[in-house]
Amino acid sequence: MLDDSLSALDGVPGHVTATGRSSVADHPGHDGPGAGGRGHGEDDLGEEDPRDGEHGDFGGSEDLDEEADEQDGEEDDLPPVTELLRAAVAGVGGAERPGQTAMAEAVRHAIDNDEHVAVQAGTGTGKSLAYLVPALRHAIESDTAVVVSTATIALQRQLVDRDLPRLAASLADHLPHEPQFAILKGRRNYLCRYKLTAAWPEEEGDQLFDPREVSATGRMVQRIQEWGEETETGDRDELVPGVNEQAWRQFSVSAKECLGAQRCPSGAECFAEQARERAGQVDVVVTNHALLAIDAMEEFDVLPEHDVVVVDEAHELVDRVTSVVTDELSDLTVSAAVRRVGRLIEQGVADRLQEAGEDLKALLAAAPPGRLDQLPQVLGVTLSVLRDAAFTCITAMGSRGGDGRGGGRDKNEDPETAGQRKAAFTALDEVHDTAVRILEAFGGDSEVDRAEVVWLEGATERRSPVLKVAPLSVGGMLRDKLFADRTVILTSATLALGGTFDGMARQWGLGPARPPHAQGQDEPDGESRAEGGRKPWTGLDVGSPFDHARSGILYIARHLPQPGRDGLPKEYLDEIAELIEAAGGRTLGLFSSMRAAKAATEALRERLEVPLLCQGDDSTSQLVQKFADDPATCLFGTLSLWQGVDVPGPSLSLVIIDRIPFPRPDDPLASARQRHVAARGGNGFMAVAATHAALLLAQGAGRLLRGRDDKGVVAVLDPRLATARYAGFLRDSLPPFWTTSDPAKVRAALRRLTTT
């Protein structure tokens, strides 16, 4: 079989399927991802699209299930989903994709039955169209917006600039009106017209940035001012080239700092309010995971009323939500609050807050970084003093004319003063509330009963030490705030880790899935709720139109030593060099640390004749473009390249992964979560560390096959992927490549690719 499979990149017989989850082959009416071959898309002119990326090509189905048609639309005024999907596919010049059809039906079923669904859809499935068609139909039928949330700006732009316009045009003649859509971001992403035209408490004194950057920041400020006179949206992402955070903050406000449209002199022209108004009038609102979390969990109603949310790039949901609910405290946080207070309170009251901040600075500077399992007494005292000083400032501001949160008792108070007061309250609240949260995090009878994790991040060249506090888990928040009162569609190319959705479901706060045999069956009235009133959920893997076993090899270098902590062993560098030489360049190197990526780049530049690029040499987008433009070039890097590279074609035929990407042992959140699971009798390593590694491995391996004609090798240098007790779980999380540990066979296959 090994010899036969070495035609691997020319075609290896056999097809591997993961077990333990529902697949498109299990879905009624479909023969599986390999049936009928892989379709391809065409552009608006009817020409073949040379790309076939994860979201880039809509795909579709010409042979849709008639039984599903009847089930879907007998009593509806609108055409059934299958008919709309057929029209959309024809409109964008797509081709048959059974996985796309299965996904659209699963989304329709979840919406109609008021339940959740998680869909794993491999690259090339056309997942955007698969969820947009049933979502749009529901939005128009119910006259209620549907929210689509993404993790990345790139996917937001693709949806708004390409996918939704093409889909809307395709369905215009099949629906009561042409579908409307809009993008909505957090208020900080929009230019504040009032700050652009009026005085406002500036932040030059914050010293958050190196003084050497002041002149560059000044030029950016001037450019923002000029752009502000021309822009129609005020959207930061439309300012090209971009500007740094300090420059942008001179002309933007957070939701808490905003005066409000009624009070602000520029309220009628507010870019953020205009964006919200547009979002309230459309069928589909595209947003990001952070804003989705704020809308669901905070006290701000940012998004329009909705009952269906589609979470694309769902594998990043937990991390993005965790970032939103993480607070931090440092001496700079306190100093900023003191400056904001300014002349709004007596100097002596502000001085006490400043002194408490100086005490915190000295204490954090002397403390070792890492997770705090116990609250040191001196830190507890310092935080208590800081909390009380901030509260005294808040009280003093209220006694001098404020209503407690920035409005001002005097309704005729000028906007400039009102703005200063609102900004001061926001800064003081941040200091006070974070100090309280950290102090309360150490309650409970034992460490494992605590719901929050506190840690100290050490100083860097541009930042002083920072205390951070985050939830041990956001699953409960997601369950109660996101999943409780709306239908949620979760999708990504990597959700079924180790062959099941269980790991991701635990992180989302969901209980056991409904049995696979029940999927696709509409529920009788009153029977769609799981025990305890929670909405049921199902998981569906629709596979991929790629034949991984014929197009790719998973090479595990089990002859190499296990990776250590002292950098890349010589044997690893030798292996990388031999693989790159066999591939003729064309290599994406994914490393577990920036130090390893740079060390490999420096060592191999002296040994290899092919160009070697390393993350940090230029912007990531520029590096990826250079890599894509020259097939002989190699690109090495770390985390952002594991998930952010989409290079179809001959420029990428080898993905090298230096080691299994477990979280660092000193990662405060991961280590706390692992200990928490173990204390309750679970396997903390498998639930946290192995799940984290499986997700990143799957994302990294997914960089290889991005187009229908792509072929190549994923080389994992860490022998533990073949020998460790958890190896099977990790391998089951990867695409079903043909697998070998024979380096000679792999090098031979790579050489063949360079000549074809």
VOGU-3710 file (C-alpha; in Angstrom, 3 decimals, decimal comma):
1> mlddslsald> 0,000/0,000/0,000  2,885/2,388/0,747  4,301/1,854/-2,716  0,926/2,256/-4,357  0,205/5,362/-2,391  3,320/7,025/-3,544  1,458/7,936/-6,610  -0,033/10,019/-3,787  0,199/13,279/-5,447  -0,837/11,708/-8,729
11> gvpghvtatg> -3,704/9,767/-7,136  -3,848/7,252/-4,320  -6,705/4,773/-4,145  -8,816/4,763/-1,069  -10,549/7,468/0,921  -10,319/7,955/4,680  -13,262/9,292/6,651  -13,267/10,374/10,255  -15,541/8,552/12,643  -17,675/9,596/15,555
21> rssvadhpgh> -19,569/12,389/13,824  -22,280/12,857/11,267  -21,028/13,451/7,744  -22,615/14,377/4,468  -22,625/10,671/3,661  -24,999/10,198/6,596  -27,279/12,973/5,399  -30,353/11,793/3,507  -30,133/12,183/-0,235  -26,352/12,541/-0,567
31> dgpgaggrgh> -23,590/10,164/-1,491  -20,738/11,890/0,347  -18,071/14,420/-0,480  -16,398/12,300/-3,088  -19,492/11,464/-5,102  -19,576/13,036/-8,518  -16,167/14,666/-8,162  -15,401/18,221/-7,157  -17,299/21,103/-8,686  -15,791/24,449/-9,514
41> geddlgeedp> -17,068/27,985/-9,689  -17,189/30,631/-12,375  -16,961/34,385/-12,191  -19,699/36,871/-13,100  -18,836/36,619/-16,786  -19,310/32,863/-16,774  -15,596/32,119/-16,930  -14,031/29,596/-14,616  -12,738/31,033/-11,381  -9,103/29,901/-11,102
51> rdgehgdfgg> -9,459/29,957/-7,325  -11,526/27,669/-5,212  -10,880/28,935/-1,700  -12,645/28,285/1,565  -15,234/31,012/0,997  -14,240/32,271/-2,409  -16,343/30,127/-4,732  -20,033/29,612/-4,069  -20,488/26,183/-5,617  -23,978/24,724/-5,495
61> sedldeeade> -26,107/21,808/-6,651  -27,924/21,001/-9,854  -29,424/17,786/-8,508  -31,274/18,853/-5,386  -33,449/16,569/-3,358  -37,088/16,779/-4,434  -38,260/15,399/-1,140  -36,480/18,238/0,650  -38,228/20,689/-1,689  -41,621/19,410/-0,588
71> qdgeeddlpp> -40,643/19,383/3,072  -39,207/22,867/2,872  -41,818/24,906/1,119  -45,274/23,381/0,689  -47,007/25,931/2,901  -44,691/28,916/2,468  -45,238/31,893/0,196  -41,519/32,166/-0,401  -39,664/29,626/-2,529  -38,073/26,800/-0,528
81> vtellraava> -34,402/26,959/0,362  -33,477/24,354/-2,220  -35,059/26,390/-5,010  -33,355/29,571/-3,833  -30,051/27,753/-3,585  -30,466/26,523/-7,145  -31,179/30,069/-8,328  -28,233/31,468/-6,414  -25,871/28,861/-7,818  -27,043/29,579/-11,342
91> gvggaerpgq> -26,724/33,305/-10,755  -23,112/33,156/-9,659  -22,066/30,519/-12,191  -21,488/27,729/-9,695  -21,553/23,957/-9,920  -22,887/21,026/-7,952  -21,616/20,563/-4,401  -23,466/18,038/-2,260  -21,824/19,323/0,908  -23,163/22,799/0,271
101> tamaeavrha> -26,677/21,473/-0,232  -26,483/19,395/2,946  -25,285/22,408/4,895  -28,055/24,658/3,564  -30,640/22,048/4,564  -29,116/21,735/8,045  -29,235/25,507/8,512  -32,831/25,627/7,293  -33,786/22,836/9,667  -32,180/24,596/12,647
111> idndehvavq> -33,923/27,890/11,886  -37,324/26,281/11,325  -37,068/24,206/14,518  -35,550/26,884/16,772  -32,376/24,977/17,576  -28,637/25,268/17,035  -26,362/23,539/14,561  -22,581/23,295/14,229  -21,418/22,588/10,686  -17,882/21,653/9,741
121> agtgtgksla> -17,430/22,447/6,061  -14,059/21,991/4,429  -12,332/24,378/2,077  -14,164/24,615/-1,232  -17,607/23,713/0,118  -19,062/27,152/-0,513  -20,183/27,576/3,080  -21,011/31,279/2,753  -23,789/30,621/0,263  -24,921/27,565/2,220
131> ylvpalrhai> -25,793/29,639/5,281  -26,692/32,926/3,573  -29,514/31,487/1,451  -31,585/30,029/4,337  -30,678/32,987/6,550  -31,874/35,502/3,957  -35,059/33,577/3,378  -35,819/33,628/7,103  -35,008/37,332/7,401  -37,405/38,285/4,610
141> esdtavvvst> -40,126/35,889/5,746  -40,010/37,064/9,377  -39,129/40,701/8,630  -36,334/40,367/11,198  -32,651/40,854/10,535  -30,203/37,970/10,638  -26,743/38,602/12,086  -23,624/37,084/10,518  -20,535/37,292/12,729  -16,931/36,685/11,668
151> atialqrqlv> -13,591/36,668/13,447  -11,582/38,435/10,749  -11,881/41,659/8,799  -10,926/39,763/5,643  -14,043/37,586/5,773  -16,242/40,567/6,634  -14,993/42,330/3,530  -15,506/39,245/1,394  -19,089/38,881/2,559  -19,976/42,544/2,076
161> drdlprlaas> -17,942/43,273/-1,055  -18,402/40,023/-2,958  -20,642/37,278/-1,614  -23,707/39,257/-0,532  -23,873/41,560/-3,596  -23,711/38,574/-5,948  -26,247/36,631/-3,921  -28,653/39,575/-3,657  -28,586/40,085/-7,412  -29,154/36,371/-8,023
171> ladhlphepq> -32,204/36,209/-5,754  -33,774/39,570/-6,595  -36,363/37,998/-8,923  -37,195/35,165/-6,517  -37,976/37,168/-3,368  -40,382/40,019/-2,547  -37,475/42,461/-2,627  -33,787/42,387/-3,385  -31,981/41,390/-0,175  -30,344/44,264/1,683
181> failkgrrny> -27,255/44,032/3,868  -24,897/46,197/5,907  -21,774/45,924/8,014  -21,726/47,092/11,630  -18,654/47,496/13,824  -17,924/48,757/17,306  -18,164/52,505/17,886  -14,408/52,803/18,289  -14,043/51,787/14,614  -15,823/54,930/13,399
191> lcrykltaaw> -14,538/58,487/13,235  -16,177/60,776/15,808  -17,279/63,960/14,028  -17,377/65,910/17,276  -13,779/65,039/18,162  -12,819/65,922/14,601  -14,279/69,425/14,796  -14,209/70,382/18,484  -11,896/70,376/21,469  -11,756/67,097/23,391
201> peeegdqlfd> -9,479/65,651/26,081  -6,538/64,424/24,022  -4,204/61,592/24,987  -0,759/62,822/24,006  0,265/62,771/27,636  -0,556/59,127/28,117  2,939/58,046/27,040  1,568/54,754/25,828  3,956/54,884/22,898  7,647/55,494/22,431
211> prevsatgrm> 8,349/59,289/22,240  10,334/58,615/19,066  7,038/57,828/17,356  5,463/61,220/18,103  6,355/62,771/14,753  5,024/59,760/12,852  1,856/59,811/14,951  1,485/63,537/14,273  1,548/62,913/10,553  -1,095/60,223/10,977
221> vqriqewgee> -3,279/62,640/12,955  -3,056/65,158/10,130  -3,967/62,496/7,588  -7,017/61,457/9,645  -8,164/65,083/9,744  -7,881/65,389/5,972  -9,601/62,052/5,408  -12,361/63,036/7,823  -13,430/65,827/5,497  -13,906/63,365/2,615
231> tetgdrdelv> -15,119/60,048/4,025  -18,756/59,051/3,713  -18,653/56,272/6,308  -15,941/57,187/8,825  -14,962/53,500/8,860  -11,357/53,108/10,008  -10,761/50,176/7,673  -11,340/52,458/4,689  -8,395/54,654/5,678  -5,505/53,261/3,620
241> pgvneqawrq> -2,751/53,039/4,633  -3,828/52,557/8,218  -2,803/54,537/11,292  -1,614/53,527/14,737  -3,908/53,216/17,732  -2,820/56,428/19,447  -3,512/58,534/16,374  -6,915/56,949/15,844  -7,962/57,430/19,475  -7,693/61,196/19,033
251> fsvsakeclg> -10,749/60,996/16,787  -12,795/58,076/18,117  -14,728/57,233/21,272  -15,852/54,063/22,992  -19,517/53,405/23,670  -19,022/54,427/27,293  -17,306/57,711/26,350  -19,854/58,751/23,721  -22,047/61,730/24,654  -25,024/60,190/22,889
261> aqrcpsgaec> -26,685/61,275/19,679  -29,236/63,490/21,464  -26,658/65,477/23,412  -23,754/65,601/20,964  -23,713/68,631/18,611  -22,636/66,266/15,814  -25,181/63,589/16,688  -27,215/64,065/13,522  -24,120/63,395/11,405  -22,576/60,668/13,593
271> faeqarerag> -20,955/57,943/11,504  -21,565/55,265/14,143  -25,241/56,192/14,475  -25,632/56,216/10,700  -24,149/52,719/10,549  -26,567/51,532/13,249  -29,481/53,110/11,408  -28,512/51,326/8,192  -28,171/48,049/10,084  -31,707/48,429/11,404
281> qvdvvvtnha> -33,145/48,553/7,894  -31,514/45,537/6,249  -31,993/41,790/6,085  -28,432/40,725/6,949  -26,083/42,521/9,345  -22,426/41,516/9,125  -20,425/42,089/12,300  -17,552/40,607/14,308  -17,362/38,230/17,258  -16,323/41,004/19,646
291> llaidameef> -19,346/43,177/18,894  -21,596/40,120/19,002  -20,287/39,395/22,503  -20,773/42,985/23,635  -24,333/43,006/22,329  -25,148/39,700/24,027  -23,333/40,154/27,334  -23,009/43,850/28,084  -25,661/46,459/28,772  -25,503/47,904/25,270
301> dvlpehdvvv> -28,034/47,034/22,572  -25,735/47,459/19,611  -27,184/45,087/17,036  -30,730/45,342/15,682  -33,359/42,933/16,950  -32,647/39,441/15,638  -33,480/35,804/16,338  -30,844/34,053/14,207  -27,064/34,417/14,407  -24,597/32,804/12,031
311> vdeahelvdr> -21,140/32,493/13,594  -18,621/31,937/10,807  -15,019/31,193/11,807  -16,654/29,704/14,902  -13,410/28,063/16,019  -12,309/31,539/17,169  -15,487/32,464/19,042  -14,298/31,502/22,533  -10,990/33,360/22,265  -12,641/36,516/20,891
321> vtsvvtdels> -15,304/36,513/23,594  -12,663/35,908/26,263  -10,780/38,978/25,038  -13,918/41,099/25,318  -14,538/40,102/28,945  -10,886/40,376/30,041  -10,012/43,465/32,099  -6,582/44,861/32,884  -5,091/47,278/35,383  -1,735/49,045/35,425
331> dltvsaavrr> -0,176/52,309/36,549  -0,897/53,701/33,076  -4,598/52,933/33,525  -4,559/54,935/36,757  -2,522/57,807/35,289  -4,954/58,124/32,386  -7,865/58,364/34,853  -6,075/61,058/36,863  -5,482/63,119/33,725  -9,090/62,693/32,656
341> vgrlieqgva> -10,304/63,986/36,020  -8,197/67,117/35,555  -9,856/70,161/37,031  -13,198/68,429/37,543  -12,422/67,641/41,211  -10,218/69,020/43,970  -6,525/68,416/43,394  -6,058/66,639/46,719  -8,638/63,981/45,809  -6,960/63,345/42,452
351> drlqeagedl> -3,542/63,223/44,142  -4,648/60,335/46,360  -5,586/58,341/43,271  -2,237/59,160/41,681  -0,386/58,021/44,814  -2,283/54,732/44,818  -1,275/54,281/41,183  2,384/54,862/42,026  2,180/52,234/44,776  0,699/49,778/42,278
361> kallaaappg> 3,465/50,546/39,782  6,213/49,809/42,300  4,531/46,630/43,473  3,981/45,196/39,987  7,492/46,074/38,858  8,940/43,927/41,656  6,578/40,967/41,190  7,290/37,949/38,955  4,939/37,520/35,984  2,503/34,619/35,928
371> rldqlpqvlg> -0,788/33,394/37,343  -1,728/34,430/40,874  -3,178/31,495/42,785  -3,306/33,547/45,978  -3,664/37,292/46,474  -0,549/38,615/48,240  -1,532/40,682/51,250  0,361/43,767/50,124  -1,283/43,619/46,690  -4,698/43,215/48,288
381> vtlsvlrdaa> -4,116/46,327/50,408  -2,876/48,315/47,401  -5,877/47,324/45,288  -8,264/48,207/48,122  -6,710/51,663/48,466  -6,881/52,119/44,694  -10,529/51,047/44,617  -11,461/53,474/47,386  -9,519/56,352/45,827  -11,259/55,847/42,486
391> ftcitamgsr> -14,658/55,721/44,196  -13,877/58,948/46,060  -13,082/60,635/42,737  -16,355/59,387/41,242  -18,280/60,710/44,247  -16,459/64,049/44,081  -17,326/64,457/40,415  -20,977/63,801/41,161  -20,989/66,432/43,905  -19,630/69,041/41,498
401> ggdgrgggrd> -22,427/68,998/39,004  -22,481/65,573/37,411  -25,321/63,098/37,487  -22,948/60,257/38,237  -22,297/59,108/34,698  -21,315/62,065/32,627  -24,549/63,727/31,618  -24,328/66,697/33,969  -27,196/68,011/36,112  -27,062/71,241/34,156
411> knedpetagq> -28,797/70,430/30,897  -27,172/73,518/29,402  -23,659/72,282/30,160  -21,546/72,805/27,060  -20,670/69,666/25,087  -16,946/70,061/25,679  -17,359/69,939/29,455  -19,878/67,118/29,163  -17,419/65,193/27,022  -14,634/65,689/29,536
421> rkaaftalde> -16,906/64,549/32,351  -18,057/61,447/30,447  -14,466/60,494/29,577  -13,393/60,958/33,198  -16,202/58,782/34,537  -15,351/56,071/32,021  -11,679/56,049/33,040  -12,489/56,060/36,761  -15,026/53,270/36,345  -12,373/51,179/34,614
431> vhdtavrile> -9,962/51,574/37,534  -12,585/51,036/40,229  -14,421/48,117/38,637  -11,263/46,243/37,656  -9,798/46,592/41,151  -13,061/45,250/42,593  -13,127/42,376/40,106  -9,559/41,320/40,928  -10,207/41,438/44,674  -13,403/39,402/44,320
441> afggdsevdr> -11,693/36,845/42,075  -9,952/35,360/45,106  -13,156/34,484/46,934  -14,327/30,893/47,386  -13,217/28,101/49,649  -10,554/26,730/47,299  -8,624/27,690/44,192  -10,518/25,274/41,965  -13,868/26,830/42,932  -12,921/30,240/41,561
451> aevvwlegat> -14,622/31,477/38,431  -11,916/33,964/37,441  -8,203/33,845/36,703  -5,789/36,644/37,619  -2,282/36,965/36,257  0,521/39,467/35,836  2,013/40,145/32,424  5,563/41,391/32,680  6,889/44,638/31,284  7,951/45,034/27,664
461> errspvlkva> 9,954/47,738/25,929  6,774/49,707/25,319  4,550/48,781/28,244  4,716/48,527/32,017  3,523/45,393/33,900  -0,226/44,730/33,664  -2,596/42,852/35,961  -5,239/40,944/34,007  -8,412/39,146/35,037  -10,540/36,873/32,848
471> plsvggmlrd> -13,223/34,216/33,322  -12,051/30,653/33,769  -14,622/29,787/31,101  -16,959/31,784/28,892  -19,151/28,748/28,211  -21,751/29,713/30,793  -21,936/33,249/29,439  -22,388/32,001/25,898  -25,033/29,497/26,989  -27,049/32,061/28,953
481> klfadrtvil> -26,517/35,177/26,853  -26,045/33,995/23,267  -27,603/30,554/22,865  -30,613/30,952/25,156  -32,886/33,205/23,112  -31,855/32,846/19,478  -30,934/30,206/16,927  -27,173/30,008/16,442  -25,493/28,528/13,375  -21,805/27,779/14,010
491> tsatlalggt> -19,533/26,959/11,104  -15,859/26,580/10,264  -13,537/24,240/8,428  -12,265/23,014/11,825  -14,850/22,189/14,485  -14,858/18,388/14,801  -11,722/17,783/16,849  -10,694/14,189/17,350  -13,621/13,222/15,148  -16,376/14,819/17,274
501> fdgmarqwgl> -17,821/18,231/18,082  -17,702/17,547/21,835  -14,592/19,598/22,578  -15,868/22,759/20,925  -19,359/22,239/22,360  -17,965/22,186/25,903  -16,199/25,472/25,273  -19,432/26,995/23,956  -21,344/25,870/27,043  -23,569/23,441/25,151
511> gparpphaqg> -24,664/20,091/26,519  -24,636/16,768/24,653  -25,655/16,911/21,008  -28,828/15,375/19,708  -28,094/11,889/18,268  -26,963/12,014/14,629  -29,866/9,818/13,488  -32,263/12,598/14,482  -30,604/15,203/12,291  -32,553/16,472/9,345
521> qdepdgesra> -35,928/15,509/10,854  -38,276/18,373/11,620  -39,620/18,273/15,156  -43,296/18,153/16,078  -44,506/21,257/17,900  -43,314/21,373/21,471  -40,653/18,702/21,066  -37,686/20,765/19,887  -36,466/21,684/23,359  -33,874/19,632/25,157
531> eggrkpwtgl> -34,123/18,728/28,810  -34,104/21,782/31,056  -35,552/24,094/28,410  -32,304/24,505/26,484  -32,415/24,461/22,737  -31,034/21,220/21,312  -28,123/21,264/18,931  -26,660/18,942/16,344  -23,287/18,627/14,661  -22,825/17,962/10,964
541> dvgspfdhar> -19,601/17,418/9,027  -20,341/17,935/5,330  -16,808/16,973/4,356  -14,810/18,632/1,610  -14,953/18,508/-2,180  -11,207/17,816/-2,125  -10,019/14,217/-2,188  -7,380/14,614/0,504  -6,092/11,048/0,226  -5,305/11,549/-3,460
551> sgilyiarhl> -4,060/15,117/-3,234  -2,009/15,236/-0,052  0,366/13,354/2,209  0,639/13,694/5,969  4,279/13,019/6,771  5,163/12,392/10,427  8,916/12,397/11,018  8,896/9,754/13,733  12,662/9,165/13,348  13,421/12,625/14,768
561> pqpgrdglpk> 13,985/13,278/18,495  11,198/14,819/20,519  11,345/18,624/20,530  12,967/20,205/23,562  13,125/23,639/25,142  16,540/24,574/23,771  15,493/25,631/20,303  15,371/23,596/17,113  17,634/20,511/17,181  20,131/20,133/14,355
571> eyldeiaeli> 18,194/17,110/13,106  15,128/19,319/12,612  17,074/21,864/10,578  18,533/19,089/8,424  15,064/17,641/7,840  13,616/21,038/6,913  16,460/21,711/4,484  16,038/18,349/2,738  12,289/18,802/2,393  12,608/22,325/1,004
581> eaaggrtlgl> 15,239/21,228/-1,498  12,965/18,413/-2,672  10,032/20,819/-3,000  12,063/23,467/-4,820  11,005/26,099/-2,301  7,179/26,393/-2,212  7,177/25,954/1,568  5,143/27,461/4,370  6,888/26,870/7,698  4,603/27,051/10,730
591> fssmraakaa> 6,491/27,304/14,006  5,315/27,193/17,588  7,239/30,340/18,529  8,670/33,406/16,840  12,068/32,519/18,235  12,003/29,153/16,459  10,843/30,719/13,184  13,652/33,281/13,232  16,273/30,710/14,222  15,253/28,418/11,369
601> tealrerlev> 15,267/31,302/8,902  18,748/32,457/9,889  20,214/28,951/9,856  18,682/27,913/6,535  19,423/31,115/4,654  23,069/30,051/4,822  22,307/26,558/3,506  19,629/27,011/0,862  19,578/28,896/-2,396  15,830/29,558/-2,388
611> pllcqgddst> 14,505/32,869/-0,975  13,449/32,627/2,681  11,011/35,139/4,163  10,267/35,379/7,877  7,334/36,929/9,659  8,395/40,365/10,839  10,483/41,132/7,759  7,479/43,062/6,401  3,745/43,255/7,027  2,074/39,856/6,981
621> sqlvqkfadd> -0,023/40,747/3,938  3,051/41,838/1,985  4,958/38,692/2,935  2,089/36,444/1,876  1,849/38,295/-1,430  5,572/37,873/-2,112  5,289/34,200/-1,201  2,346/33,700/-3,555  4,038/35,536/-6,427  7,229/33,436/-6,476
631> patclfgtls> 6,951/29,615/-6,331  10,595/29,318/-5,284  10,044/31,362/-2,120  9,559/29,981/1,405  7,744/31,768/4,218  8,335/31,033/7,914  6,250/32,354/10,761  4,026/31,667/13,710  0,406/31,984/14,884  -1,099/34,424/12,354
641> lwqgvdvpgp> 0,234/32,282/9,513  -1,298/29,115/10,991  -4,763/30,495/10,273  -4,404/33,414/7,896  -2,718/32,189/4,717  -4,713/31,367/1,591  -2,328/30,592/-1,286  -3,778/28,251/-3,902  -1,696/27,060/-6,814  1,947/26,090/-7,353
651> slslviidri> 3,459/28,498/-4,809  2,585/26,176/-1,922  3,209/22,439/-2,030  4,782/21,868/1,399  3,578/22,869/4,864  6,094/22,194/7,651  4,955/22,169/11,295  7,853/22,070/13,733  6,008/20,723/16,784  2,557/19,968/18,140
661> pfprpddpla> 1,210/23,415/19,118  0,275/22,811/22,740  -0,306/25,950/24,819  2,709/27,120/26,795  2,931/25,478/30,230  2,918/28,940/31,816  -0,137/30,150/29,882  -2,282/31,448/32,770  -5,710/30,711/31,342  -4,896/27,352/29,758
671> sarqrhvaar> -3,119/26,063/32,861  -5,943/27,218/35,144  -8,571/25,599/32,931  -6,603/22,370/32,757  -6,275/22,236/36,528  -9,985/23,002/36,942  -10,999/20,040/34,746  -8,583/17,702/36,517  -9,857/18,740/39,958  -13,315/17,573/38,923
681> ggngfmavaa> -12,145/14,175/37,788  -11,741/14,961/34,093  -8,716/14,721/31,849  -7,455/18,286/31,905  -4,728/17,645/29,374  -7,097/16,236/26,752  -9,884/18,731/27,432  -7,653/21,808/27,223  -4,123/21,276/25,912  -4,844/18,541/23,364
691> thaalllaqg> -7,996/20,287/22,138  -6,051/23,523/21,674  -3,331/21,679/19,767  -5,833/19,787/17,606  -7,522/22,999/16,527  -4,269/24,684/15,539  -2,964/21,562/13,806  -6,138/21,339/11,749  -5,904/25,007/10,853  -2,248/24,674/9,910
701> agrllrgrdd> -2,784/21,562/7,805  -5,670/23,344/6,120  -3,234/25,784/4,507  -2,123/23,102/2,004  -5,112/22,437/-0,246  -6,761/25,732/-1,165  -7,721/25,026/-4,771  -9,084/22,096/-6,738  -5,758/21,282/-8,413  -3,541/21,706/-5,344
711> kgvvavldpr> -1,327/18,830/-4,220  1,375/18,571/-1,613  2,666/17,457/1,757  1,994/18,437/5,359  5,165/17,531/7,256  4,958/17,367/11,057  8,449/17,068/12,526  7,230/16,186/16,025  7,317/12,356/16,356  4,750/12,453/19,155
721> lataryagfl> 2,057/12,743/16,484  2,805/9,083/15,715  3,863/7,719/19,100  2,071/9,528/21,946  -1,074/8,187/23,608  -2,995/11,251/22,402  -1,700/10,957/18,824  -4,864/9,323/17,506  -7,011/12,188/18,775  -4,801/14,722/17,022
731> rdslppfwtt> -4,636/12,791/13,760  -8,414/12,374/13,746  -8,660/16,173/13,818  -6,735/16,510/10,544  -7,973/16,145/6,975  -7,828/12,502/5,794  -4,487/12,735/3,993  -2,567/9,579/3,102  -0,085/9,145/5,976  3,522/7,975/6,025
741> sdpakvraal> 6,685/8,236/8,113  9,070/7,405/5,257  11,159/10,505/4,403  12,494/9,046/1,149  9,010/8,499/-0,238  7,960/12,010/0,746  10,985/13,644/-0,860  10,371/11,639/-4,037  6,753/12,801/-4,148  7,802/16,423/-3,671
751> rrlttt> 10,366/16,169/-6,474  7,684/14,858/-8,803  5,570/17,887/-8,038  8,350/20,249/-9,126  8,416/18,637/-12,579  4,660/18,623/-13,209
//
